[in-house]
Each structure stands twice: as structure tokens, then as C-alpha cells.
Amino acid sequence: MVIKVFLATSSGSTAIKKKQQDVVGFLEALKVDYTQLDIACNEENRMWMRQNVPEEKKPSNGIPLPPQIFNEESYCGDYETFFDAKEDNSVYAFLGLAPPPGSKDALQASNEEHIVENCTHAEETNQEGTQDDLIGHAEEDEEQEEEEELRQLEEEEEADIEEEGEEEYLEETQEEEAE
């Protein structure tokens, strides 16, 4: 799958240029395979982009501005939706691509699939436990952590009391000796 980024290479708007650079730079940093399609110099690209941006995604004047992003023929979004996906660390999902193996997104997707298997298809998998079991274990872990924190606080308070008691005892014995 090739990501298509529709750009205007000869745009007079610095805001559009910055948005285009942001999208292209981020895709390059992620090593995503993409193609730049110029709508300023190629009328076919401009018409294709305008026809394939969904009506509900077009601005009130009906003419979408670059950059517009597609996965083959499938519309992904404009700069704002790309930026939101970038902020949410969900760019691969936004682009309709599988995250590269070993990436945070791939590990997160793997964990989500595991949860879905345990939740909806527990009887068909070799995984032990259901979503209720997982929740129960999480609650138990949370309770154990809370109990451990309380125990540590109590120990600290006892140590403080012992320390204060020792100080008072020393003060009393010093006063007695002074008399």
C-alpha cells in the first residue's frame, strides 16, 4: 500500500507549506512509503483529490486544501486529522497501515488483540482467563499495592514514634542527671 500525499509545490501560503512539510517530514522519519502528488502543476491530481475527499470532510467552500492524505484510494484525512493522530501516537492506524514489528504501536496492537481474544473468543483460544478474570486480577493487584503502601506508612509512623520516644527518654534522663 502506498500513501498518497497531495501537495501544492507552488503554494503562496506559508501555513500550507509548513503543514505539508510537517506531514512529509513525519512520514520520512517513520520510513513510511509515500508518494507526493502535486496539485499545483498537475490538473489530474487536483481533480482526483477534490473528487475523492468525502463531502463531510470538505470545507464550507467545497474545495479541500493540501495536504490531503490517502492510502491508495482510501481517504485518510487532512492535516488536522493527521496532527491529531500524531498527537495520539496513532499515525499507523490513521494511515491504515500495520505498525512495524517491535514498535510501541505493534506491541500495543498485540496487547489489544490479546484482550479482545480473552474478552470475546475466550472459548476458542488457548489463553487462560476471561476479561472478568483479568479485571479481578487487576483489582487484586491494586488492593495488594494499596495494602503495601498502608503497611509502609504504618512502619514509618511507628519508626517516627519510636524515635520521638527515644528522644523524650534521653531528654528525661539528661534532666534527671542534671538534677
C-alpha positions in Angstrom: 0.0 0.0 0.0 1.3 3.4 -0.9 0.3 6.5 1.0 -0.5 9.4 -1.3 0.1 12.9 0.0 -1.5 15.6 -2.2 0.6 18.8 -2.0 0.9 22.2 -3.7 4.5 22.7 -4.5 4.0 26.3 -5.5 1.6 27.4 -2.7 1.8 31.1 -1.7 0.6 30.2 1.8 3.3 29.7 4.4 0.8 27.9 6.6 0.1 25.3 3.9 3.8 24.9 3.2 4.5 24.3 6.9 1.7 21.7 7.2 2.9 19.9 4.1 6.5 19.9 5.4 5.3 18.6 8.7 3.4 15.7 7.1 6.2 14.8 4.7 8.9 15.1 7.4 7.0 12.9 9.8 6.3 10.2 7.2 10.0 10.2 6.3 11.0 9.9 9.9 8.7 6.9 10.3 10.1 5.5 7.0 6.6 5.2 5.6 6.5 4.6 1.8 4.6 7.5 0.3 4.2 9.4 -2.9 3.9 13.2 -3.3 1.3 14.3 -5.8 1.4 17.9 -6.8 -2.0 19.6 -7.3 -0.5 22.9 -8.4 1.2 21.7 -11.5 -1.0 18.7 -12.4 -4.7 19.2 -13.0 -5.5 15.5 -12.9 -4.1 15.2 -9.4 -6.1 18.3 -8.3 -9.3 16.9 -9.8 -8.7 13.5 -8.3 -8.1 14.9 -4.9 -11.1 17.1 -4.9 -13.4 14.3 -6.1 -12.1 11.8 -3.6 -12.2 13.8 -0.4 -15.5 12.9 1.3 -18.2 15.6 1.3 -18.4 15.8 5.1 -14.6 16.4 5.2 -14.6 19.3 2.7 -14.6 22.9 4.0 -17.6 25.1 3.6 -16.4 26.4 0.2 -16.2 22.8 -1.0 -12.5 23.0 -2.0 -10.2 20.9 0.2 -6.7 22.4 0.8 -3.5 20.5 0.8 -2.1 18.4 2.3 -4.7 15.7 1.9 -3.6 12.1 2.7 -4.9 8.9 1.1 -4.0 5.2 1.4 -4.2 4.2 -2.2 -7.9 5.2 -3.0 -8.9 5.3 0.7 -9.2 8.8 2.3 -7.2 9.1 5.5 -7.6 12.8 6.3 -6.3 16.3 6.1 -3.5 18.0 8.1 -5.7 18.5 11.2 -6.7 14.8 11.5 -3.1 13.8 10.7 -1.9 16.1 13.5 -4.4 14.6 15.9 -3.3 11.1 15.0 0.3 12.2 15.6 -0.5 13.6 19.0 -2.3 10.4 19.9 0.5 8.2 18.7 -1.9 6.5 16.2 -0.4 7.5 12.9 -0.2 4.0 11.6 -3.9 3.4 12.3 -4.7 6.8 10.8 -2.8 5.8 7.6 -4.4 2.3 7.6 -1.0 0.6 7.9 0.2 -2.1 10.2 2.8 -0.7 12.6 6.3 -2.0 12.1 7.3 -5.1 14.2 8.8 -4.2 17.6 7.4 -0.6 17.6 5.3 0.6 20.5 2.2 0.6 18.2 2.8 -3.0 17.3 3.2 -4.0 20.9 0.1 -2.1 21.9 -1.9 -3.6 19.0 -0.7 -7.1 20.1 -1.9 -6.4 23.6 -5.2 -5.2 22.4 -5.7 -8.3 20.3 -4.9 -10.4 23.3 -7.5 -8.6 25.3 -10.1 -9.0 22.5 -9.3 -12.7 22.3 -9.8 -13.1 26.0 -12.9 -11.0 26.0 -14.9 -12.2 23.0 -13.3 -15.5 22.0 -12.0 -17.0 25.3 -13.5 -20.4 24.5 -11.8 -20.6 21.1 -8.3 -19.7 22.4 -5.7 -21.4 24.4 -5.4 -18.3 26.6 -6.4 -18.8 30.2 -8.9 -16.4 31.8 -11.6 -14.1 30.7 -12.0 -10.4 30.8 -13.6 -10.8 34.2 -10.6 -12.8 35.4 -8.2 -10.1 34.1 -10.2 -7.4 35.8 -10.3 -9.5 39.0 -6.5 -9.9 38.9 -6.0 -6.2 38.3 -8.2 -5.4 41.2 -6.3 -7.8 43.4 -3.0 -6.3 42.3 -4.3 -2.8 43.1 -5.6 -3.9 46.5 -2.2 -5.5 47.3 -0.4 -2.3 46.2 -2.7 -0.3 48.5 -2.1 -2.7 51.4 1.7 -2.5 50.9 1.5 1.4 50.8 -0.5 1.4 54.1 1.9 -1.1 55.7 4.9 1.1 54.7 3.1 4.2 56.1 2.4 2.4 59.4 6.0 1.3 59.7 7.2 4.9 59.0 4.8 6.2 61.7 6.0 3.6 64.2 9.6 4.4 63.5 8.8 8.1 64.0 7.0 7.3 67.3 10.0 5.2 68.5 12.4 7.9 67.5 10.3 10.6 69.4 10.1 8.2 72.4 13.8 7.7 72.4 14.4 11.5 72.2 12.0 12.1 75.1 13.6 9.3 77.2 17.1 10.8 76.5 15.8 14.3 77.5 14.3 12.9 80.7 17.4 11.1 81.7 19.5 14.1 80.9 17.3 16.3 83.1 17.5 13.7 85.9 21.2 13.6 85.7 21.4 17.3 85.7 19.4 17.5 89.0 
